[in-house]
């Protein structure tokens, strides 16, 4: 994954949305969820 001057705003926004979903999924299955109160 890399960003450069050739990336469009739509590509960046799509990447951010995908990352939000992935992070949410990882947090839901993380054993640290209760320890660090995500």
C-alpha positions, 0 to 999 in steps of 0.5 A: 500500500502506498500513496502518491500524487497520482492517487485520487481522492476517491481512491484514498477515501475507499482505502480509509473506509476499508481500513475502518472496517478491517480495524473494527473487525480486528478489534472485535476479535482481539483478546486485548479488547477487555484489557484496554477497553476498545 
